Amino acid sequence: TTRPSSDSDSSPTVESVEDNPDGGCHIYRNGYYGSSIDVVEGILEVNIIQMTSIQMTESQAENSLVDFVVTCQGSLPTDVCTVVSDPTCQVSKSVVCDPIVVTDECLLTIRRAFEEPGTYCINITLGDDTSQALASALISVNRGEST
């Protein structure tokens, strides 16, 4: 229970009661507590501004590579995770997370490989110690090109 203090200190007084299962006794604890809250800006917004297929020769075409250009607002991220799912965004096919270093402006290029042609849901999450922000897009991957 918490009740206001009767002295000039404005800190609330905390009184707790605990049951003792052995003897049925109560333990009373009295005291003061304090706390602080730090408000941080966090990563406010993530946008995928461009998706570009990487052209490869026929002999290199094991996987289709796509570059995602991503921007963000707010604090600078320290890691990026990409989740590739089916077109409904329900069934995850792969998850890749990497640490990143962003210095001044939040503008980065993320390269991901796709093993086979098809339509995919892409979720890109940028994070730091205190926040995360997500951007999603549908992408159609063909051998050597994406839309």
Order of alpha helices (4+ residues) and beta strands (2+ residues): beta-beta-beta-beta-beta-beta-beta-beta-beta-beta-beta
